[in-house]
């Protein structure tokens, strides 16, 4: 995980987002929010996995939690699969209390039985698609596949998948079959071009045409490559596009969500069933889903899952919401899991075979 830091926008504490006297709605332990705060303060520390300071502006959330509640924070950065495996392997001596995992991994975490439920007080304002009905996982923010366009090289920035075919610039797609971002770019194209999780052929045919034009770049669309000016158009999560552009110089880039359609994927918190500091972990989720926590994520370029009123200076950091009108979440996770495993072979068969 990697990301970017922005200056703090003066915000409110959790106490203004939810009343400390209110009950945590359907809390698994039926404890009041104030009781949870008291218990978390006694624990005094929370250990996270995959939630480092630079990613999605987590630094501000951890600082707010420390300031408001005196709770220290430590993180070990790792992938979603590694987080779940660590929860499972350390049943007798857990080193992690809370983790941040990709939406595709939520069902795996629940199936393995390594999570405990907790519904934050903002539960009712969280979309149904973004939460487990019992509170075992809750999505806090999403990413959507976008086009990052170097305007100094590309004079007619593409706004759609169709536009990509008409250009003469190189398109960096990344390591399809291995990298989750690259795989989701293929799914996004399938959705935008009339396919689905079950039918990736429209996207494979599309990228095959680009390969025949000798316009695909398969290296990692990393910040280092963008800084070198080696990236003309890259397919990236919107928060990565925004973060990279901000680091290099936002004025040099245009960022668009493909008009025909794209895919949105969420990142969810899971609380370790074997956590040594379960109350601190629950309070962390509570804060993350509060108005202030959601604004913090937006300042890290992540799209908050709740419909929170963002300060104008924060809203201006994000891609205009109207560009997301044809974006959807993964509708058939089982089909996508199955086809994503086939992508290395399909990519070779439909795309790499045309590489010049």
C-alpha positions in Angstrom: 0.0 0.0 0.0 1.2 3.5 -0.8 -0.3 6.9 -0.9 -0.1 10.6 -0.1 -0.4 13.1 2.6 -2.3 16.4 2.5 -2.4 19.3 5.0 -5.1 18.9 7.7 -8.4 20.5 7.2 -9.8 21.7 10.5 -12.5 19.2 11.4 -14.7 18.0 14.1 -14.0 15.2 16.5 -16.0 12.0 16.7 -18.1 13.6 19.5 -19.7 15.9 17.0 -20.4 13.1 14.5 -22.2 10.8 17.1 -23.4 11.4 20.6 -21.3 9.7 23.2 -24.5 8.9 25.0 -26.0 7.1 22.0 -26.0 3.4 21.8 -23.8 1.8 19.2 -26.6 0.5 17.0 -26.9 -3.3 17.2 -23.5 -3.5 18.8 -22.5 -7.1 19.1 -21.9 -6.7 22.9 -24.8 -4.2 23.4 -22.4 -1.7 24.9 -22.9 2.0 24.8 -20.6 4.2 22.7 -19.3 5.8 25.9 -18.6 2.4 27.4 -16.7 1.4 24.3 -14.6 4.6 24.5 -13.8 3.9 28.1 -12.8 0.3 27.4 -10.7 1.4 24.4 -8.9 4.0 26.5 -8.0 1.3 29.0 -6.5 -0.8 26.3 -4.6 2.2 25.1 -3.3 0.9 21.8 -4.4 -0.5 18.5 -2.4 -2.6 16.1 -3.5 -2.5 12.5 -2.6 -4.5 9.4 -2.4 -2.9 6.0 -3.4 0.6 7.2 -0.1 2.6 7.0 0.0 6.3 7.5 0.4 7.3 3.8 -2.4 5.1 2.4 -5.7 7.0 2.0 -4.5 9.5 4.6 -4.8 7.0 7.5 -2.2 9.2 9.3 -4.8 11.8 10.1 -7.3 9.3 11.4 -4.7 7.6 13.7 -3.6 11.1 14.9 -7.2 12.0 15.6 -7.8 8.8 17.5 -4.7 9.4 19.6 -5.7 13.1 20.2 -9.3 12.3 21.2 -8.8 9.1 23.1 -5.1 8.8 24.0 -4.8 5.5 22.0 -1.4 4.8 20.4 -1.2 3.1 17.0 1.2 0.8 15.2 0.8 -0.7 11.7 2.3 -3.6 9.8 1.8 -3.1 6.0 0.7 -6.2 4.1 -1.7 -7.5 1.5 -5.3 -8.5 2.1 -4.5 -12.2 1.8 -1.6 -11.8 4.2 -3.8 -10.0 6.8 -6.4 -12.8 6.9 -3.6 -15.4 7.1 -2.0 -13.6 10.0 -5.3 -13.3 11.9 -5.7 -17.1 11.4 -2.2 -18.1 12.3 -1.9 -16.0 15.4 -4.9 -17.2 17.3 -3.0 -17.7 20.5 -0.9 -14.5 20.3 -2.5 -12.0 18.0 -0.3 -9.1 16.8 -3.0 -7.4 14.8 -6.4 -6.0 16.0 -7.9 -4.5 12.8 -7.2 -4.8 9.1 -8.1 -3.1 5.9 -8.8 -5.6 3.1 -10.1 -5.5 -0.5 -13.8 -6.1 -1.0 -13.1 -9.4 -2.8 -11.5 -10.8 0.3 -14.3 -10.1 2.8 -16.2 -13.4 2.2 -12.9 -15.2 2.7 -12.3 -13.6 6.1 -15.8 -14.4 7.3 -15.6 -18.0 6.0 -12.3 -18.5 7.8 -14.0 -17.3 11.0 -11.3 -14.8 12.0 -13.6 -11.7 12.4 -16.0 -10.4 15.1 -19.0 -8.1 14.3 -19.3 -4.5 15.2 -21.8 -2.1 13.8 -20.8 1.6 14.1 -23.4 4.1 15.1 -23.5 5.4 11.5 -24.7 1.9 10.4 -27.9 3.0 8.8 -26.2 5.5 6.5 -23.8 2.9 5.1 -25.1 1.4 1.8 -26.3 -2.2 2.1 -23.8 -3.3 -0.5 -21.0 -1.9 1.6 -21.5 -4.0 4.7 -21.9 -7.5 6.1 -25.4 -7.8 7.5 -24.0 -8.8 10.9 -21.1 -6.3 10.9 -18.2 -8.7 10.3 -16.9 -6.2 7.6 -17.7 -2.7 6.6 -16.4 -0.9 3.5 -15.2 2.6 4.4 -14.0 3.8 1.0 -13.9 2.8 -2.7 -11.7 3.0 -5.7 -12.8 3.2 -9.3 -10.7 2.4 -12.4 -9.8 5.7 -14.1 -7.6 7.1 -16.9 -4.5 9.1 -15.7 -3.5 11.2 -18.7 -0.3 13.2 -19.2 -1.6 16.3 -20.9 1.9 17.4 -21.9 2.1 14.3 -24.2 -1.5 13.5 -25.0 -3.2 16.5 -26.6 -6.7 15.0 -26.9 -7.3 13.3 -23.4 -9.6 10.3 -23.7 -12.8 10.3 -21.8 -14.1 6.9 -22.9 -12.9 3.4 -23.8 -13.9 4.2 -27.4 -11.5 7.2 -27.3 -8.6 5.0 -26.3 -8.9 3.1 -29.6 -8.7 6.3 -31.6 -5.5 7.7 -30.1 -1.9 7.3 -31.0 -0.5 7.4 -27.4 0.8 4.5 -25.3 -1.5 3.0 -22.7 0.0 1.4 -19.5 -2.2 -1.3 -18.1 0.2 -3.1 -15.7 0.8 -6.7 -15.0 -2.5 -8.3 -15.9 -3.1 -11.7 -14.2 -1.0 -10.7 -11.2 -1.8 -7.1 -10.1 -5.3 -6.5 -8.7 -5.4 -3.0 -10.1 -4.6 -4.3 -13.6 -7.1 -7.1 -13.4 -9.8 -4.7 -12.3 -8.9 -2.5 -15.3 -9.8 -5.4 -17.5 -13.1 -5.9 -15.7 -13.8 -2.2 -15.9 -13.4 -2.3 -19.7 -15.6 -5.4 -19.9 -18.3 -3.5 -18.0 -18.0 -0.4 -20.1 -18.0 -2.4 -23.4 -21.1 -4.5 -22.7 -19.5 -7.5 -20.9 -19.6 -8.5 -17.3 -17.8 -10.6 -14.6 -19.0 -13.6 -16.5 -18.0 -12.3 -19.9 -14.6 -10.7 -20.3 -14.4 -11.2 -24.0 -15.3 -7.6 -25.0 -12.4 -6.3 -22.9 -10.0 -8.9 -24.2 -10.9 -8.2 -27.8 -10.5 -4.4 -27.0 -7.0 -4.8 -25.6 -6.1 -7.2 -28.4 -6.9 -4.4 -30.8 -4.6 -2.0 -28.8 -1.9 -4.6 -28.8 -2.2 -4.9 -32.6 -1.7 -1.2 -32.8 1.5 -1.6 -30.6 0.1 0.8 -28.1 0.1 -1.2 -24.8 2.7 -0.9 -22.1 2.8 -3.8 -19.6 5.2 -2.4 -17.0 3.9 -1.2 -13.6 2.3 2.3 -13.8 4.2 3.3 -10.7 4.9 6.8 -9.3 8.6 6.5 -10.4 7.6 5.8 -14.0 5.1 8.7 -14.0 7.7 11.0 -12.5 10.1 10.1 -15.3 7.4 11.1 -17.9 7.3 7.5 -19.2 3.5 7.2 -18.7 1.2 8.7 -21.3 -2.1 7.1 -20.3 -2.4 4.7 -17.4 -5.3 2.7 -16.1 -5.4 3.2 -12.3 -7.6 3.3 -9.3 -8.9 6.9 -9.0 -7.2 7.5 -5.7 -3.9 6.4 -7.2 -4.4 8.6 -10.2 -5.1 11.6 -7.9 -2.3 10.8 -5.6 0.3 10.4 -8.3 -0.8 13.5 -10.1 -0.7 15.5 -7.0 2.9 14.4 -6.2 4.2 15.0 -9.7 2.1 18.2 -10.4 -1.6 18.1 -10.8 -1.7 20.7 -13.6 0.2 18.2 -15.8 -2.5 15.6 -15.8 -6.2 15.0 -16.6 -8.0 12.2 -14.8 -11.2 10.8 -16.2 -13.6 8.0 -15.3 -14.4 6.2 -18.6 -17.9 7.4 -19.7 -19.3 4.0 -20.9 -18.7 2.5 -17.5 -16.1 1.3 -14.9 -15.8 -0.8 -11.9 -15.8 0.3 -8.2 -14.2 -1.8 -5.5 -14.2 -1.1 -1.8 -11.8 -1.6 1.1 -13.3 -2.9 4.3 -12.2 -3.0 7.9 -12.2 -6.4 9.7 -11.7 -6.8 13.4 -9.6 -9.7 14.6 -11.6 -12.4 16.5 -8.5 -13.0 18.6 -7.5 -9.3 19.0 -5.8 -8.3 22.2 -7.3 -4.8 21.9 -10.8 -5.5 20.5 -12.4 -2.3 21.9 -9.7 -0.1 20.5 -10.3 -1.8 17.1 -14.1 -1.3 17.4 -13.5 2.4 18.3 -11.2 2.7 15.3 -14.0 1.4 13.0 -16.4 3.8 14.7 -14.2 6.8 14.0 -13.4 5.7 10.4 -17.1 5.6 9.6 -17.9 8.9 11.4 -18.1 12.1 9.3 -14.6 13.2 10.3 -13.2 9.8 9.5 -14.8 9.8 6.1 -13.5 13.3 5.4 -10.0 12.2 6.4 -10.2 9.4 3.8 -11.4 11.9 1.1 -8.4 14.0 1.9 -6.3 11.0 0.9 -8.3 10.9 -2.4 -10.4 7.9 -1.5 -14.1 8.1 -2.2 -16.0 7.9 1.1 -18.7 5.2 1.3 -21.1 7.3 3.2 -22.8 10.3 1.7 -20.9 12.8 3.8 -20.9 16.5 3.2 -17.3 17.2 2.3 -15.8 20.7 2.9 -15.3 22.5 -0.5 -11.5 22.3 -0.2 -11.7 18.5 0.2 -14.4 18.0 -2.5 -12.2 19.9 -4.9 -9.5 17.2 -4.5 -11.7 14.5 -6.0 -12.9 13.7 -9.4 -16.4 15.3 -10.0 -19.1 13.0 -8.8 -21.0 13.2 -12.1 -18.2 11.2 -13.8 -19.3 8.2 -11.7 -22.8 7.9 -13.1 -22.0 4.6 -15.0 -19.8 3.1 -12.4 -20.9 -0.1 -10.6 -19.6 -2.5 -8.0 -18.8 -6.1 -8.8 -22.2 -7.8 -9.2 -21.1 -11.4 -9.4 -18.1 -12.0 -7.1 -18.0 -15.8 -7.8 -17.9 -15.3 -11.5 -15.2 -12.7 -11.2 -13.1 -14.9 -8.9 -13.3 -17.7 -11.4 -12.5 -15.6 -14.4 -9.8 -13.5 -12.8 -7.9 -16.8 -12.1 -8.1 -17.4 -15.9 -6.8 -14.0 -16.8 -3.1 -15.0 -17.2 -4.1 -17.6 -19.9 -6.7 -15.3 -21.5 -4.4 -12.3 -21.6 -1.8 -14.4 -23.4 -4.4 -15.9 -25.8 -6.2 -12.6 -26.7 -3.6 -9.9 -26.1 0.0 -10.8 -25.7 -0.1 -12.9 -28.8 -0.4 -9.7 -30.8 2.5 -8.0 -29.0 5.0 -6.7 -31.6 
